[in-house]
Every structure is written in C-alpha cells, then in structure tokens.
Amino acid sequence: MGSSKEYIEANKEHIVNYMREYRKDPKHKKAHRISNWKWQGMVCDDWDKMYEDYINMPNCEECGIELVSGRSRNARCLDHDHETGQIRNILCYACNSRRK
C-alpha cells in the first residue's frame, strides 16, 4: 500500500487540473471567501446574506466608486472592526485602507 505522498506525486497533473476547475466553481468561491472572513475574526449572524450583499454591492459605501473584483484601488473589501469583529461596510480598497 502506497503513501499519500506517493499518490500525490503519481497523480500530480490530475490533482492540479481538478483543483484549477474546482476553484472556478461559485460554491467553492463562496465557501473560501466566508472561511477567510471567519479566519480574520469577522462576526456575522447570516454569512449567506452577507456574501450575497458583498458580491452584489455595486459601489463603495463610503466614496461611491464602482467596485470590482481582483486587486486594485477600487477592489471590493469587507470592512470590519478589528477589536470586535463586527462588519461595518462594503468598501473599496482605498477607503478600507484609510479606516482604523
């Protein structure tokens, strides 16, 4: 019987392709995003609603700039209080960076 390390090595290409496709799945994206929020200490009563609000928010709640996915100054961010974990707003990266 082989080890998991041997299995991974023998099936590396298949595993990489599988994970590449899996990461495109909307269910995976949602689960991964919510998991990251929880890991960062954010607190929420309804994660499903928060995620829907987050992905559907068209503009920064502070400056009004159009929000985009990815890495840029107007990238979508979930602002929260770092002491309590309470979520405050959905902001662009620039506005979120200025908040304490």
VMD Tcl script that draws the C-alpha trace (Angstrom):
set ca {
  {0.00 0.00 0.00}
  {1.44 3.36 -1.05}
  {1.58 6.53 0.96}
  {-0.47 9.63 0.27}
  {2.78 11.33 -0.75}
  {3.31 8.69 -3.42}
  {-0.31 9.03 -4.60}
  {0.01 12.80 -4.89}
  {3.27 12.51 -6.81}
  {1.82 9.91 -9.20}
  {-1.36 11.94 -9.80}
  {0.00 15.47 -9.60}
  {-1.22 16.63 -13.02}
  {-4.73 15.29 -12.42}
  {-4.89 16.92 -8.97}
  {-3.68 20.28 -10.30}
  {-6.26 20.24 -13.11}
  {-9.03 19.19 -10.73}
  {-8.22 21.98 -8.27}
  {-7.98 24.55 -11.08}
  {-11.54 23.68 -12.17}
  {-12.83 23.38 -8.61}
  {-11.63 26.89 -7.74}
  {-13.77 28.28 -10.61}
  {-16.94 26.82 -9.06}
  {-19.15 29.52 -7.43}
  {-19.81 27.26 -4.41}
  {-16.08 26.95 -3.79}
  {-15.52 30.69 -4.17}
  {-18.28 31.42 -1.66}
  {-17.06 28.85 0.88}
  {-13.47 30.04 0.54}
  {-14.40 33.73 0.96}
  {-16.55 33.06 4.05}
  {-13.84 30.86 5.53}
  {-11.32 33.69 5.09}
  {-13.66 36.20 6.75}
  {-14.10 33.89 9.74}
  {-10.34 33.29 9.93}
  {-9.84 37.07 10.02}
  {-12.11 37.21 13.08}
  {-15.21 38.69 11.46}
  {-18.54 38.05 13.17}
  {-21.85 37.65 11.35}
  {-25.28 36.12 12.07}
  {-26.05 35.28 8.43}
  {-22.99 34.53 6.28}
  {-25.07 33.62 3.22}
  {-26.79 37.02 3.20}
  {-23.50 38.82 3.88}
  {-21.84 37.06 0.95}
  {-24.74 37.94 -1.38}
  {-24.64 41.57 -0.24}
  {-20.86 41.60 -0.71}
  {-20.79 40.23 -4.26}
  {-23.79 42.31 -5.38}
  {-22.72 45.67 -3.89}
  {-22.10 47.85 -6.97}
  {-20.42 50.83 -5.29}
  {-18.25 51.67 -2.29}
  {-20.47 52.64 0.62}
  {-18.10 55.49 1.51}
  {-16.89 57.15 -1.70}
  {-19.32 55.69 -4.25}
  {-16.69 54.40 -6.71}
  {-17.68 51.33 -8.73}
  {-16.40 48.17 -7.03}
  {-14.51 45.48 -8.93}
  {-13.13 42.04 -8.13}
  {-9.40 41.48 -8.05}
  {-6.58 43.66 -6.86}
  {-6.92 47.37 -7.44}
  {-7.72 50.56 -5.55}
  {-11.42 50.00 -6.18}
  {-11.37 46.30 -5.28}
  {-14.26 45.17 -3.08}
  {-13.41 44.84 0.66}
  {-15.47 43.86 3.68}
  {-14.68 46.44 6.36}
  {-14.82 45.33 9.98}
  {-13.83 46.45 13.46}
  {-10.60 44.65 14.29}
  {-11.34 44.56 18.02}
  {-14.94 43.27 17.96}
  {-15.02 41.57 14.54}
  {-18.27 43.36 13.70}
  {-18.73 44.03 10.00}
  {-19.28 47.69 9.17}
  {-19.37 48.29 5.42}
  {-18.52 47.07 1.95}
  {-15.85 49.46 0.73}
  {-13.27 49.91 -1.99}
  {-9.69 49.01 -1.06}
  {-8.69 52.68 -0.84}
  {-11.43 53.60 1.65}
  {-10.89 50.40 3.64}
  {-7.16 51.16 3.92}
  {-7.87 54.58 5.42}
  {-10.18 53.16 8.11}
  {-8.94 52.12 11.52}
}
mol new
graphics top color blue
foreach p $ca { graphics top sphere $p radius 0.5 }
foreach p [lrange $ca 0 end-1] q [lrange $ca 1 end] { graphics top cylinder $p $q radius 0.2 }
display resetview
